[in-house]
């Protein structure tokens, strides 16, 4: 799921660069969802739940996987299991960005309005920073998963070096 989150981030940047802004914003929501799923899988999913995603893809296995928790439930299940700082950032992202990003996914008012009248540069910068922030969190999770102590400290250095490219995780995507 970390790799999927990185793929969504890369694709969003490609779409931003090519001027396909509506699709790029939708992909940032997908990036968020992939990362939440990665966190849930690592910190709180049961072995049975993990096996539902790792099984061969068949009609039956697809039906079983449909019964996995949705976003809000995964976030609740992370409480007390995932690092508090990471969970707080995920909850903050959801609070400020979920509804507007969902609008881009489902053809809501944000998608219709911005697609017709244009995207302010500040919004595009904000979504790029949000995606970068999610990617930083994915990197942190990968370091935790790897248990490679030689990697600790690398992400904070990247955050400091590229502070102007990262969000403060506050504000709305309206």
Protein Blocks (a to p, Z undefined) as FASTA:
>chain_A
ZZmmmmmmmmmmmmmmnopamlmmmmmmmmmmmmmmmmmmmmmpcfklmmmmmpccdfkl
mmmmmmpccfklmmmmmgokacfklmmmmmmmmmmmmmmmmmmmnopaklmmmmmnopcf
klmmmmmmmmmmmmmmmmmmmmmmnopaklgoklmmmmmmmmmmpcehiajdZZ
